[in-house]
């Protein structure tokens, strides 16, 4: 006898053998046991999730010689004939090859006749969405009021193409994609019965590649058994599925984050020797970024099939949540555009190079702190003061110095250091002048624009943050703001943030300026002589909201 593939040999024959789809099994079982049967059912879902299988089990339950029920015996002649595909009262129709209205009419001509052997004549129409509009119209009346001995079971992978007039005449059941765990567990059950050795990690890879389809998974399992010479081992399965290339992604992502373009290009060229599917490789990169994000926010979500734990954890420690989200978004856009590239390899390369081009500029400083300079730098020009102001400060300090005999200690302090403290304190409190010189962007710039200094006590600068931005306190944005302030005013500066009613912030000033520019632009346009002439001559109107002020450079 010729070999029968696993997908056919292990096709479920009863509702209890089905993997998943508990909501469908429960509804159909209750309907069969309580004699509340509808005359038409529509099963929808992606390929390989059990639409046709459920329809055949339902047909067997309706016609089993032991009676109608949710547990057919599986031993009577009717059950055996249904399992073998030769039951005369189960008419299976492939709608893809019977699209014409004449085919539908020929099919419906036999509906009035009683079943030959069973209780019901069951019409199983697969891929029903392939019917033409005329075929659907010819089916409508019979589908709504069929003879009592007829049941219609429709199956489709694209229910959107089925007319609503047909949907309204059927009980519709949506079948779910099967999770990886369920597919893997079914693999273990089948291989144990087949007495075939298998690695759990290999089964996980196959279940993941099945993409929610049990039939696809069993086909891949058949291929893996043949590829491995009767066993399912990890390395052969990795070679068969092309997973080897995906193992290079953590290192490649680390090179992207480090800005090492040479290493990234070399890695891609090395992978190209094995002719991988770069589109699938980009999808694996997105999966890796998703897992890194989970490790950042929910470490308990770790799963053993994700790969080397230490490698992923080390990579997750290098990246900030903002980095991961940025790379993920660039990858999503690249997945959409990769088919437009001259070839898949160059498209994949450009996605990674785009990640490098747009990575946050302060990443290297955040992950690799620089050693503090031995000599304190002189105060920048941005905080230098006129000599007259310095003289006034010295004059104001003379009476205090005359009372407190500390002159010898102050003379021992270098002049640059003695002047730096009052300069830094005064200038940092003038936040609107300091902010443009901090050279920050992104979330750090957004945080800085929505806060205002309230006090400076020695080397501690206290900023009041607007309540709507208080969630950014303690984040990476605060760390980058502190680093920018230390570069500006000295490494000994400390930063303290507090939530409060921050008024007159740079963001508020920018908003007011934008509103003033908008009002001025609208005033200029509405009072322009040329515009007025058009309104008077042609009865024209200026569309509300169409005037946009030009942003200053």
C-alpha positions in Angstrom: 0.0 0.0 0.0 1.3 3.5 -0.9 2.4 5.9 1.8 -0.3 8.2 3.1 0.8 11.7 4.3 0.4 12.7 7.9 -2.1 15.4 7.1 -4.5 12.7 5.7 -3.7 9.9 8.0 -4.2 12.0 11.1 -7.2 13.9 9.9 -9.6 14.0 13.0 -12.6 11.7 12.7 -14.5 13.0 15.7 -15.0 16.3 17.5 -12.9 15.0 20.4 -9.9 14.6 18.1 -10.0 18.1 16.8 -7.2 20.4 17.8 -8.5 23.8 18.9 -11.7 25.4 17.7 -13.5 24.7 21.0 -16.1 27.3 20.4 -17.2 25.7 17.1 -17.2 22.1 18.6 -19.3 23.2 21.6 -21.9 24.9 19.5 -22.2 22.0 17.0 -22.2 19.3 19.7 -25.0 21.1 21.6 -27.0 21.5 18.4 -26.7 17.8 17.5 -27.5 16.5 21.0 -30.5 18.8 21.5 -31.9 18.4 18.0 -31.6 22.1 17.1 -30.0 21.7 13.7 -29.9 24.6 11.2 -30.2 23.8 7.5 -27.1 25.8 6.4 -23.7 26.3 8.0 -20.8 28.5 6.9 -17.3 27.8 8.1 -14.6 30.5 7.6 -10.9 30.7 8.4 -7.5 30.5 6.9 -6.2 27.4 5.2 -5.6 24.2 7.2 -7.5 25.0 10.4 -10.3 22.4 10.0 -13.1 23.8 7.9 -13.6 20.7 5.7 -12.8 18.4 8.5 -15.5 19.8 10.8 -18.0 19.6 7.9 -17.2 15.9 7.3 -17.5 15.1 11.0 -20.9 17.0 11.1 -22.1 15.0 8.1 -21.1 11.8 9.8 -22.9 12.8 13.0 -26.0 13.5 11.0 -26.1 10.1 9.2 -24.5 7.7 11.7 -26.5 4.5 11.9 -26.6 4.7 15.7 -28.5 8.0 15.6 -27.9 11.7 15.3 -25.5 12.9 17.9 -22.2 14.6 18.6 -20.3 11.3 19.0 -20.6 9.1 15.8 -19.6 5.5 16.3 -17.0 5.5 13.6 -17.6 1.8 12.9 -20.8 1.6 11.0 -20.8 1.5 7.2 -21.9 5.2 6.9 -19.0 6.4 9.2 -16.5 4.3 7.3 -17.7 5.6 3.9 -17.6 9.2 5.0 -14.0 8.7 6.3 -13.0 7.1 3.0 -14.7 9.8 0.9 -17.2 7.6 -0.8 -20.5 8.2 1.0 -23.1 8.7 -1.7 -25.2 11.3 0.3 -22.3 13.5 1.0 -21.9 15.6 -2.2 -18.6 17.6 -2.0 -18.4 20.4 -4.5 -15.3 22.4 -5.4 -16.7 25.9 -6.1 -13.4 26.9 -7.8 -14.2 24.5 -10.6 -18.0 24.9 -10.6 -18.3 28.7 -10.9 -20.9 28.9 -13.7 -24.6 29.3 -13.1 -25.3 26.1 -15.2 -23.1 24.1 -12.8 -25.2 25.4 -9.9 -28.5 24.7 -11.6 -27.4 21.1 -12.3 -26.4 20.7 -8.6 -29.7 22.1 -7.4 -31.8 19.9 -9.7 -31.0 16.9 -7.5 -31.9 18.7 -4.2 -35.6 17.6 -4.1 -34.7 13.9 -4.3 -34.5 12.0 -1.0 -31.1 10.7 0.2 -30.1 7.2 -1.0 -28.7 5.8 2.3 -28.5 8.4 5.0 -31.0 10.5 6.9 -29.8 13.7 5.2 -28.3 14.6 1.9 -25.4 16.9 2.7 -23.9 19.4 0.2 -20.4 20.4 1.2 -19.4 23.4 -1.0 -15.7 24.2 -0.5 -14.3 27.7 -1.3 -17.8 28.9 -1.9 -16.6 32.5 -2.4 -15.4 31.4 -5.9 -19.0 31.2 -7.1 -20.1 33.8 -9.6 -22.9 36.3 -8.8 -25.3 34.4 -11.0 -24.5 31.1 -9.1 -25.1 32.8 -5.8 -28.4 34.1 -7.0 -29.4 30.7 -8.2 -28.5 29.2 -4.8 -30.4 31.8 -2.7 -33.9 30.4 -2.7 -32.9 26.8 -2.2 -30.5 27.9 0.6 -33.2 29.7 2.4 -35.9 27.0 2.3 -34.3 23.6 1.4 -36.2 20.3 1.8 -36.1 18.9 5.3 -33.7 16.1 4.2 -31.0 18.6 2.9 -28.2 20.3 4.8 -25.8 22.8 3.2 -22.2 23.1 4.6 -20.2 25.9 3.1 -16.5 26.6 3.6 -14.4 29.6 2.6 -11.1 31.3 3.3 -12.5 34.7 2.1 -15.9 35.4 3.7 -15.8 39.0 2.5 -16.5 37.8 -1.0 -19.6 36.0 0.0 -22.7 38.1 -0.6 -24.5 39.3 2.5 -27.7 37.6 1.2 -25.9 34.2 1.5 -24.4 35.1 4.9 -27.8 36.0 6.3 -29.1 32.5 5.5 -26.4 30.6 7.2 -25.0 30.0 10.7 -21.5 31.4 10.5 -18.6 29.9 12.5 -15.2 31.6 12.3 -12.3 29.2 12.9 -9.2 30.6 14.6 -5.6 30.2 13.6 -4.0 27.6 15.9 -1.4 28.7 18.4 2.1 27.4 18.2 1.7 25.5 21.5 -1.3 23.5 20.2 0.4 22.6 17.0 3.6 21.5 18.8 1.6 19.4 21.2 -0.1 17.6 18.3 3.2 17.0 16.7 4.5 15.3 19.9 1.3 13.1 20.0 1.6 12.1 16.4 5.4 11.3 16.5 4.9 9.3 19.7 2.3 7.2 17.9 4.5 6.9 14.8 7.5 6.0 17.0 9.7 8.7 15.5 12.4 10.5 17.5 12.3 14.3 17.6 13.9 17.3 19.3 11.5 19.7 21.0 13.3 22.7 19.6 12.9 21.4 16.1 9.2 20.8 16.6 8.8 24.4 17.9 10.5 25.7 14.7 8.2 23.7 12.5 5.1 24.8 14.5 6.1 28.4 14.2 6.7 28.0 10.4 3.2 26.5 10.1 1.8 30.0 10.7 -1.4 28.8 12.5 -2.2 26.0 10.0 -2.3 22.4 11.2 -2.2 21.1 7.6 0.8 23.2 6.7 2.5 22.1 9.9 2.0 18.4 9.2 3.2 18.8 5.7 6.4 20.5 7.0 6.7 17.7 9.6 6.5 15.1 6.8 9.3 17.0 4.9 11.4 17.2 8.1 11.1 13.4 8.7 12.2 12.8 5.1 15.0 15.4 5.3 16.3 13.9 8.6 16.2 10.3 7.4 13.4 9.2 9.7 14.0 11.5 12.7 13.3 15.2 13.4 16.5 16.8 14.6 17.2 20.5 15.2 20.1 21.1 12.7 18.4 19.5 9.7 15.2 21.3 10.4 17.1 24.6 10.7 18.7 24.0 7.3 15.4 23.0 5.8 13.5 26.0 7.1 16.4 28.4 6.4 16.6 29.4 10.1 20.4 29.6 10.1 20.3 33.1 8.7 18.0 34.3 11.5 20.7 33.4 14.0 22.9 36.2 12.7 20.2 38.8 13.4 21.1 39.6 17.1 24.7 40.3 16.1 23.6 42.3 13.1 21.2 44.4 15.2 24.0 45.0 17.7 26.2 46.3 14.9 23.4 48.6 13.7 23.0 50.0 17.1 26.8 50.5 17.4 26.8 52.3 14.0 29.3 49.8 12.5 28.1 49.9 8.9 31.0 47.9 7.6 30.2 45.0 9.9 26.5 45.1 8.9 27.2 45.0 5.2 29.7 42.2 5.6 27.2 40.1 7.5 24.6 40.6 4.8 27.0 39.6 2.1 28.0 36.5 4.0 24.3 35.6 4.4 23.7 36.1 0.7 26.0 33.2 -0.1 23.2 30.9 1.3 20.5 32.6 -0.8 18.1 33.3 2.1 14.7 34.8 1.7 15.5 38.4 2.8 11.8 39.2 3.0 11.3 36.4 5.6 14.6 37.5 7.2 13.1 41.0 7.7 10.1 39.4 9.3 12.4 37.5 11.7 14.1 40.8 12.5 10.7 42.3 13.5 10.0 39.2 15.6 13.4 39.7 17.3 12.6 43.4 18.1 9.2 42.4 19.5 10.9 39.9 21.8 13.4 42.4 22.9 10.6 44.8 23.7 8.9 42.1 25.8 12.1 41.5 27.7 12.3 45.2 28.5 8.8 45.6 29.8 7.7 42.0 30.8 10.7 39.7 31.5 8.4 37.0 32.6 7.2 36.6 29.0 10.4 34.8 28.1 9.9 31.5 26.2 12.5 28.8 25.7 12.0 28.7 21.9 13.2 32.3 21.5 16.9 31.4 21.3 19.9 32.0 23.4 18.7 33.7 26.5 22.0 35.4 27.4 22.4 36.8 23.9 19.0 38.3 23.8 19.2 39.7 27.3 22.6 41.3 26.6 21.1 42.9 23.5 18.1 44.1 25.4 20.3 45.7 27.9 22.1 47.7 25.2 18.9 49.1 23.7 16.5 51.6 25.2 12.8 51.1 24.7 12.8 54.1 22.4 15.5 52.5 20.2 13.5 49.3 19.9 10.3 51.1 18.9 12.2 53.2 16.3 13.9 50.1 14.8 10.6 48.2 14.8 8.8 51.1 13.0 11.5 51.4 10.4 11.3 47.6 9.9 7.6 47.7 9.4 7.9 50.4 6.7 10.7 48.4 5.1 8.6 45.3 5.0 6.0 47.2 3.0 8.6 48.7 0.6 11.0 45.8 0.2 9.2 44.5 -2.9 9.8 47.9 -4.6 13.6 47.6 -4.2 15.7 46.5 -7.2 16.3 43.2 -5.4 15.5 41.8 -2.0 19.1 41.9 -0.7 19.5 45.6 -1.4 16.1 46.3 0.1 17.1 44.5 3.3 20.4 46.4 3.4 18.7 49.7 3.0 16.3 48.9 5.9 19.3 48.3 8.2 21.2 51.3 7.0 18.1 53.4 7.6 18.0 52.2 11.1 21.6 53.3 11.5 20.9 56.7 9.9 18.0 57.5 12.2 19.2 55.9 15.4 19.3 58.4 18.4 22.5 60.5 18.4 23.1 60.1 22.1 23.0 56.3 22.1 26.8 55.8 22.1 27.2 58.3 25.0 24.4 56.7 27.0 25.8 53.2 26.6 29.5 54.1 26.8 30.1 56.8 29.4 33.1 59.0 28.8 35.7 59.5 31.5 35.5 62.8 33.3 38.3 65.2 32.3 41.1 65.8 34.8 41.0 69.6 34.3 37.7 71.4 34.6 37.0 73.3 31.4 36.5 77.0 31.3 33.0 78.4 31.3 31.5 78.4 27.7 30.9 81.6 25.9 27.2 81.1 26.2 27.3 81.8 29.9 30.1 84.5 29.9 29.1 87.9 31.4 30.1 91.5 30.7 32.9 92.8 32.8 30.6 95.5 34.2 28.3 92.9 35.7 31.2 91.0 37.2 32.5 94.2 38.7 29.1 95.0 40.2 29.0 91.5 41.8 32.5 91.9 43.2 31.5 95.4 44.6 28.4 94.0 46.1 30.4 91.2 47.8 33.0 93.5 49.4 31.0 94.4 52.5 30.5 90.7 53.2 34.1 90.0 52.7 35.1 92.8 55.1 32.9 91.2 57.8 34.0 87.6 57.2 37.8 87.0 57.2 37.9 84.5 54.4 39.9 86.5 51.9 43.0 84.2 52.0 40.9 81.2 51.0 39.2 83.0 48.2 42.5 84.3 46.8 43.7 80.7 46.6 40.7 79.8 44.3 41.4 80.2 40.6 39.7 83.1 39.0 37.8 81.0 36.4 36.4 78.7 39.1 35.3 81.7 41.3 33.4 83.3 38.5 31.9 80.0 37.0 29.4 79.4 39.9 27.5 82.7 39.8 27.6 82.7 36.0 26.2 79.1 35.8 23.5 79.8 38.4 22.2 82.9 36.7 22.3 81.6 33.2 20.7 78.3 33.9 17.7 80.0 35.5 17.3 81.9 32.2 15.9 78.6 30.6 14.7 80.2 27.4 18.3 81.2 26.4 19.9 78.0 27.7 17.6 75.5 25.9 18.6 76.4 22.3 22.2 75.8 23.2 21.8 72.3 24.7 22.0 70.5 21.4 19.3 67.9 22.3 16.5 66.4 20.3 13.8 63.8 20.5 12.1 63.0 23.8 14.8 64.8 25.8 14.1 68.1 23.9 10.4 67.6 24.4 10.9 67.1 28.2 13.2 70.2 28.4 10.6 72.3 26.5 7.9 71.5 28.9 9.7 72.4 32.2 11.0 75.6 33.8 13.7 76.2 36.5 12.4 77.0 39.9 15.6 76.9 42.0 19.4 76.4 41.9 21.0 75.3 45.1 24.8 75.1 44.5 25.3 72.4 41.9 21.6 71.2 42.0 19.2 72.6 39.4 15.5 72.0 40.1 13.1 72.0 37.2 9.3 72.0 37.5 7.8 69.7 34.8 4.3 70.2 33.4 1.9 67.6 34.8 1.1 66.3 31.3 4.8 65.3 30.9 5.4 64.1 34.4 5.5 60.5 33.1 8.8 61.2 31.5 10.5 61.8 34.8 13.0 59.1 35.5 13.1 58.0 31.9 16.0 57.9 29.4 15.0 61.4 28.3 15.8 62.8 31.8 19.2 61.1 31.6 20.0 62.7 28.2 18.9 66.1 29.4 21.2 65.8 32.4 24.1 64.8 30.2 23.5 67.8 27.9 23.4 70.2 30.9 26.6 68.7 32.2 28.3 69.3 28.9 27.0 72.8 28.9 27.7 73.9 32.5 30.1 71.3 33.9 30.2 67.7 35.0 29.4 68.5 38.6 25.9 69.7 37.9 23.0 67.6 39.2 19.4 67.7 38.1 16.2 67.4 40.1 12.7 67.2 38.5 9.4 67.8 40.2 5.9 67.7 38.9 4.0 71.0 39.2 2.3 73.9 37.5 5.1 74.8 35.1 4.1 78.1 33.5 5.8 80.1 30.8 7.7 77.1 29.5 9.5 77.2 26.1 6.7 75.0 24.7 4.1 77.4 25.9 6.0 80.3 24.4 6.3 78.4 21.1 2.6 77.7 21.1 1.8 81.4 21.7 4.2 82.5 19.0 2.7 80.0 16.5 -0.9 81.2 17.3 0.3 84.9 16.8 1.9 84.0 13.5 -1.3 82.2 12.4 -3.5 85.2 13.3 -1.1 87.6 11.5 -1.1 85.4 8.4 -4.9 85.2 8.3 -5.0 89.0 8.8 -2.5 89.7 6.0 -4.4 87.4 3.6 -7.8 88.7 4.3 -6.7 92.3 4.0 -4.6 91.8 1.0 -5.8 94.1 -1.9 -5.5 91.3 -4.5 -7.6 88.9 -2.3 -10.2 91.6 -1.7 -10.4 92.2 -5.4 -11.0 88.5 -6.1 -13.8 88.5 -3.5 -15.5 91.6 -4.9 -15.1 90.6 -8.6 -15.9 86.8 -8.4 -17.8 86.7 -5.1 -15.0 84.4 -3.9 -14.6 83.1 -0.4 -11.4 82.2 1.6 -11.8 78.6 2.8 -11.7 78.5 6.5 -8.6 76.8 7.8 -6.8 76.9 4.5 -4.3 79.6 5.6 -1.1 78.3 7.1 1.5 80.5 8.6 5.1 79.9 7.5 7.3 78.4 10.3 10.4 80.5 11.0 13.7 78.8 10.1 
